[in-house]
Protein backbone atom coordinates (compact mmCIF):
# COMPACT_ATOMS: atom_id res chain seq x y z
CA UNK A 1 0.00 0.00 0.00
CA UNK A 2 1.26 3.44 -0.88
CA UNK A 3 0.84 5.45 2.32
CA UNK A 4 1.77 8.66 0.45
CA UNK A 5 -1.65 8.69 -1.22
CA UNK A 6 -3.88 8.40 1.86
CA UNK A 7 -4.62 10.79 4.69
CA UNK A 8 -2.59 10.71 7.88
CA UNK A 9 -5.57 9.52 9.97
CA UNK A 10 -6.35 6.76 7.48
CA UNK A 11 -2.74 5.61 7.61
CA UNK A 12 -2.82 5.62 11.41
CA UNK A 13 -5.99 3.52 11.38
CA UNK A 14 -4.49 1.00 8.96
CA UNK A 15 -1.30 0.76 10.99
CA UNK A 16 -3.39 0.31 14.14
CA UNK A 17 -5.39 -2.46 12.46
CA UNK A 18 -2.12 -4.12 11.40
CA UNK A 19 -0.88 -4.03 15.00
CA UNK A 20 -4.13 -5.52 16.28
CA UNK A 21 -4.05 -8.28 13.65
CA UNK A 22 -0.43 -9.05 14.51
CA UNK A 23 -1.19 -9.10 18.25
CA UNK A 24 -4.08 -11.49 17.58
CA UNK A 25 -1.79 -13.70 15.42
CA UNK A 26 -3.90 -13.04 12.31
CA UNK A 27 -2.17 -13.11 8.96
CA UNK A 28 -4.52 -10.58 7.37
CA UNK A 29 -6.39 -7.45 8.37
CA UNK A 30 -10.14 -8.00 8.68
CA UNK A 31 -12.99 -5.53 9.12
CA UNK A 32 -12.97 -6.26 12.85
CA UNK A 33 -9.36 -5.07 13.14
CA UNK A 34 -10.15 -1.81 11.35
CA UNK A 35 -13.25 -1.28 13.47
CA UNK A 36 -11.32 -1.81 16.69
CA UNK A 37 -8.55 0.52 15.47
CA UNK A 38 -11.15 3.22 14.77
CA UNK A 39 -12.71 2.77 18.19
CA UNK A 40 -9.35 2.73 19.95
CA UNK A 41 -8.23 6.07 18.51
CA UNK A 42 -8.77 8.51 21.37
CA UNK A 43 -8.47 11.45 18.95
CA UNK A 44 -10.61 9.87 16.24
CA UNK A 45 -14.08 10.91 15.18
CA UNK A 46 -15.70 7.48 14.95
CA UNK A 47 -16.76 7.09 18.62
CA UNK A 48 -18.05 10.67 18.67
CA UNK A 49 -20.01 10.18 15.44
CA UNK A 50 -21.53 7.00 16.84
CA UNK A 51 -22.61 8.85 19.99
CA UNK A 52 -24.17 11.66 17.95
CA UNK A 53 -26.02 9.04 15.90
CA UNK A 54 -27.43 7.70 19.15
CA UNK A 55 -25.70 4.38 19.64
CA UNK A 56 -22.86 2.94 21.65
CA UNK A 57 -19.83 2.48 19.41
CA UNK A 58 -18.70 -0.47 21.54
CA UNK A 59 -22.00 -2.30 21.00
CA UNK A 60 -20.76 -4.68 18.34
CA UNK A 61 -24.16 -6.36 18.00
CA UNK A 62 -25.02 -3.88 15.26
CA UNK A 63 -22.03 -4.99 13.22
CA UNK A 64 -22.90 -8.23 11.49
CA UNK A 65 -19.28 -8.88 10.52
CA UNK A 66 -17.68 -9.23 13.94
CA UNK A 67 -18.16 -9.83 17.63
CA UNK A 68 -16.45 -8.27 20.63
CA UNK A 69 -15.55 -10.18 23.77
CA UNK A 70 -15.49 -7.55 26.52
CA UNK A 71 -13.82 -9.95 28.94
CA UNK A 72 -10.77 -10.54 26.74
CA UNK A 73 -10.91 -7.33 24.69
CA UNK A 74 -10.73 -9.38 21.50
CA UNK A 75 -12.66 -8.77 18.31
CA UNK A 76 -13.31 -11.75 16.09
CA UNK A 77 -14.87 -12.28 12.71
CA UNK A 78 -18.36 -13.83 12.97
CA UNK A 79 -17.79 -15.75 9.76
CA UNK A 80 -14.14 -16.78 9.71
CA UNK A 81 -12.87 -17.93 6.33
CA UNK A 82 -10.27 -20.33 7.62
C-alpha positions in Angstrom: 0.0 0.0 0.0 1.3 3.4 -0.9 0.8 5.5 2.3 1.8 8.7 0.5 -1.7 8.7 -1.2 -3.9 8.4 1.9 -4.6 10.8 4.7 -2.6 10.7 7.9 -5.6 9.5 10.0 -6.4 6.8 7.5 -2.7 5.6 7.6 -2.8 5.6 11.4 -6.0 3.5 11.4 -4.5 1.0 9.0 -1.3 0.8 11.0 -3.4 0.3 14.1 -5.4 -2.5 12.5 -2.1 -4.1 11.4 -0.9 -4.0 15.0 -4.1 -5.5 16.3 -4.1 -8.3 13.7 -0.4 -9.1 14.5 -1.2 -9.1 18.2 -4.1 -11.5 17.6 -1.8 -13.7 15.4 -3.9 -13.0 12.3 -2.2 -13.1 9.0 -4.5 -10.6 7.4 -6.4 -7.5 8.4 -10.1 -8.0 8.7 -13.0 -5.5 9.1 -13.0 -6.3 12.9 -9.4 -5.1 13.1 -10.1 -1.8 11.3 -13.2 -1.3 13.5 -11.3 -1.8 16.7 -8.5 0.5 15.5 -11.2 3.2 14.8 -12.7 2.8 18.2 -9.3 2.7 20.0 -8.2 6.1 18.5 -8.8 8.5 21.4 -8.5 11.4 19.0 -10.6 9.9 16.2 -14.1 10.9 15.2 -15.7 7.5 14.9 -16.8 7.1 18.6 -18.0 10.7 18.7 -20.0 10.2 15.4 -21.5 7.0 16.8 -22.6 8.8 20.0 -24.2 11.7 18.0 -26.0 9.0 15.9 -27.4 7.7 19.2 -25.7 4.4 19.6 -22.9 2.9 21.7 -19.8 2.5 19.4 -18.7 -0.5 21.5 -22.0 -2.3 21.0 -20.8 -4.7 18.3 -24.2 -6.4 18.0 -25.0 -3.9 15.3 -22.0 -5.0 13.2 -22.9 -8.2 11.5 -19.3 -8.9 10.5 -17.7 -9.2 13.9 -18.2 -9.8 17.6 -16.5 -8.3 20.6 -15.5 -10.2 23.8 -15.5 -7.6 26.5 -13.8 -9.9 28.9 -10.8 -10.5 26.7 -10.9 -7.3 24.7 -10.7 -9.4 21.5 -12.7 -8.8 18.3 -13.3 -11.7 16.1 -14.9 -12.3 12.7 -18.4 -13.8 13.0 -17.8 -15.8 9.8 -14.1 -16.8 9.7 -12.9 -17.9 6.3 -10.3 -20.3 7.6 
